[in-house]
Each structure stands twice: as C-alpha cells, then as structure tokens.
Amino acid sequence: MSEHWLELLGPALERLEGEFAGLPEARLEPAAMERARAVLDEAARRLGENFPYFHPLYAGQMLKPPHPAARAAYALAMGLNPNNHALDGGRASSRMEVEAVREIARMFGWTEFLGHLTSGGTFANLEALWVGGQMAPGKKVVASEQAHYTHGRISAVLKLEFASLETDARGRMDVSALEAALQAGDVGTVVATLGTTALGAVDPLDEILDLRKRYRFRVHVDAAYGGYFRLVSTLGEEARRAFDRISEADSIVVDPHKHGLQPYGCGCVLFRDPAMGRWYKHDSPYTYFTSNELHLGEISLECSRAGASAVALWTTQRLLPLVPGGEFARGLEQGRAAALRLHERIAGDAQFVAGPKPELDIVVWAVRAGSLAESSQRAQEIFDRAAEGGLHLALAHLPARFFAGAEWAQSGGTVTCLRSVLMKPEHLSWVDEIWERVGKAADRG
C-alpha cells in the first residue's frame, strides 16, 4: 500500500495550519491522544481483514484506489470538515466543486449546464430521474435489463412506472425493443447506460438519440462507470459513436469515485439545460443568508455533502486534466488494453468460453462444461481457488446467450461466470501474472 499520499500531506498540512495561525491552540489532552492511538491501532488491524483492493492482483469488483494526491487533499480538507451545502459551511470547497464540475461537464462537451457532486451514482441517478418525472409526470422510465438495478428501485421510490428492455447478445439495449416500447407514447425517460456494471457494455446512444427525433422523451445517460471513457482514443467504432454524441443527452451521471481516482463517495449529476434548476428551488433562511452567490444546496436534493470530496476532486483534476491524450486518459487506455489482452487469452483457451469482447475494461468468461449447472459450479471453484492463490476475481450471473461459443448458449437460462474489472493502469503489465494464476486455479498449471 503506497504511503506517497502521506509525504504529500505533510507540507500541505503545515501550509493550512499557517492559514489559521492566529487562533488559540485547541488540542486533545495527552491521555485522550493515547487512547485514540490505541483505538486506531485496533482499527488498522481490523482493516487488514479486507481484500487488497489497491493491488493489481485484486481484479474483481469496481474498486480503484484513489490517487495519492486525492487522498492527501481529502485528509487535508478534513482538518476543516467543510460542508458544501451552504457557502457558510464550505466557502472554498464549494467554489472548488463548481470548478471541478465545470471541467467534467466540459469533458462531455457542455459549457452551459447545471450540475453538482453527490454522495454517489445512486443519488445522482435519483436526481436525474426525479427531474425527468417532473418534466413528464405520469410517464414511465425505461432502461435495459443490464442497466443498474437501482434504476428500478429509484423509479419505485419516485412513484414512476419502470420497464426493463431486452438487450442484444453483447448486453446492449435492443433498439427495436425500445422503439416498440416508445410506440405506446407513455415513456418519459430513456436511460442509456454507457458502461454497464456487469459487462461494461455501451448502449447504442446514437441510435437512441435518433429515435428521439420521432418520439418525445428525455435521454438520461448513466455513465457512472464508463463516463470518463469519453477521453479514450482506442474505443471500438460502436462505443465511439455513442460517446461522441453524449453531449446531446438531457442529463448525465458519472462517478469520480470509480474511474476518477477519488475516495468514496463522489458522484456527479449534470443537466444540459441550466433551467432544470427551477425544480430544486427552495429557501432555507437559516443557511442561505451569508451570500448572494449560489449555494450548492439550492441545486441539490442532498443537504449536507462532504466538501472534502470536492477538494480531492479539484486537486486530482488540476494534477491530471481531463483531456484526450493526457496522463489520465492514458491510464484508462491501459486498463482497456489489459482487458482486451485478457479476453484474447480466454478466447484462445479450450477450457473457457469468452463473453462479449470488452467495450471498456471489464472481462467476463464462462467455464466450458456440459451444462449450465456444471459450468456455474466450476466457475465458483475457480473463483475460490484463485482467491486462495492471491488472485481476487469476481462472479456474475449472466444470460447464457452472452457466451455464444458454449453448448448451452441458447438454453435460455443464466450461468455463473467469472468476471474481472481491469481498471487499474498497472493491470496491463500484470495480465501475464493474472492469467497464470487463473490457469493454476483451473488446474491447468
């Protein structure tokens, strides 16, 4: 585990303390400090029970270590613990949030917009669907069957009808199924997922937007996982077409705490039309009295939000600007290259059945066997043995038709398969080691 962030934190902390040097000193008593050290030592021991999420041999779920600068900036800001609800509670951090969100919006091609940070993608999507419901009362929300499960839950919370649409064999929304749903005239919002959480599949946003020319509906892009791939130059042709038209969406969600190198929780919701702020309009006379400037709580459903998240994001984006060809974008390209390399190894191995070719940096594969049950059992065994050998993968339950090379692909059932998220740039140089350990777990080596 890198300690570089601690080296960065020291000088910055001294600078911050100097900004408030004129205040009387207020410190914990020595006895209280000693008790705190003892409890922190116990906490460190307990944290050792986790998997090594920071290491390249953790190639399972969507867990990417924050950049050292983000960790240092978050810890630095926690000395003040700002609250980005009203300017009185987060003067500097609120302005840093505005600047950081502006850069994210610019990445998607927007200079005029409404947006802010949230505690994560779930709440960000809730805000987008809530606004969609205000714009089209009584109309339903539709998303693909591979969209994140929270869209159905969020719709239920908002009392909006929700429908799940079929996908193609690559896990992308079936546009013909969407058009059939649109013909009823009762769809208010279509959720297009650019980077599904199981496969990293990219819905055909370009085709969805073309349908909007004939049917009236809002397009919300859930790019919580895949949004930053807008910067990547190595995408496949279909994914590229989708990302190239993301600026035409009505709203976008992206999670900086996924590919944006941020600590949890840090999500972001954006609306193309700044006038959507009218749905948030409210007054809080005991919090909004300090300034005539915009208080971020006036355009957010959440009240208290960690200003430290904004400081960490601002710092990271100053260090690694969100531009094509930059260091940040190259890191994403390395993860995608690692996924493609692992996919090629899987496709060439007789013991496995490769899933769809990765559109982003997620790889799925099944174990070749005579039945769905046997394949699922073998996947579980390999998953367990790999973990015993220090390699941490993930499991997913996916439609059998996603694995076209399997005998049971057209059985209509689901299979438990192996899944690997190669979102760390270092994964590119670790593919050989990962593959060797997969082989040992599968009794090949």
C-alpha positions, 0 to 999 in steps of 0.5 A: 500500500503506497504511503506517497499520499502521506509525504504529500500531506505533510507540507500541505498540512503545515501550509493550512495550519499557517492559514489559521495561525492566529487562533488559540491552540485547541488540542486533545489532552495527552491521555485522550491522544493515547487512547485514540492511538490505541483505538486506531491501532485496533482499527488498522488491524481490523482493516487488514481483514479486507481484500487488497483492493489497491493491488493489481492482483485484486481484479474483481469488483469496481474498486480503484484506489484513489490517487495519492494526491486525492487522498492527501487533499481529502485528509487535508480538507478534513482538518476543516470538515467543510460542508458544501451545502451552504457557502457558510459551511464550505466557502472554498470547497464549494467554489472548488466543486463548481470548478471541478464540475465545470471541467467534467461537464466540459469533458462531455462537451457542455459549457452551459449546464447545471450540475453538482457532486453527490454522495454517489451514482445512486443519488445522482441517478435519483436526481436525474430521474426525479427531474425527468418525472417532473418534466413528464409526470405520469410517464414511465422510465425505461432502461435495459435489463443490464442497466443498474438495478437501482434504476428500478428501485429509484423509479419505485421510490419516485412513484414512476412506472419502470420497464426493463428492455431486452438487450442484444447478445453483447448486453446492449439495449435492443433498439427495436425493443425500445422503439416498440416500447416508445410506440405506446407514447407513455415513456418519459425517460430513456436511460442509456447506460454507457458502461454497464456494471456487469459487462461494461457494455455501451448502449447504442446512444446514437441510435437512441438519440435518433429515435428521439427525433420521432418520439418525445422523451428525455435521454438520461445517460448513466455513465457512472462507470464508463463516463470518463471513457469519453477521453479514450482514443482506442474505443471500438467504432460502436462505443465511439459513436455513442460517446461522441454524441453524449453531449446531446443527452438531457442529463448525465451521471458519472462517478469520480469515485470509480474511474476518477481516482477519488475516495468514496463517495463522489458522484456527479449529476449534470443537466444540459439545460441550466433551467432544470434548476427551477425544480430544486428551488427552495429557501432555507433562511437559516443557511442561505443568508451569508451570500448572494452567490449560489449555494450548492444546496439550492441545486441539490436534493442532498443537504449536507455533502462532504466538501472534502470530496470536492477538494480531492476532486479539484486537486486530482483534476488540476494534477491530471486534466481531463483531456484526450491524450493526457496522463489520465486518459492514458491510464484508462487506455491501459486498463482497456488494453489489459482487458482486451489482452485478457479476453484474447487469452480466454478466447484462445483457451479450450477450457473457457468460453469468452463473453462479449469482447470488452467495450471498456475494461471489464472481462467476463468468461464462462467455464466450458462444461456440459451444462449450465449447472456444471459450468456455474459450479466450476466457475465458483471453484475457480473463483475460490481457488484463485482467491486462495492463490492471491488472485481476487476475481469476481462472479456474475450471473449472466444470460447464457446467450452472452457466451455464444461459443458454449453448448448451452448458449441458447438454453435460455437460462443464466450461468455463473461466470467469472468476471474481472474489472481491469481498471487499474493502469498497472493491470496491463503489465500484470495480465501475464501474472493474472492469467497464470494464476487463473490457469493454476486455479483451473488446474491447468498449471 
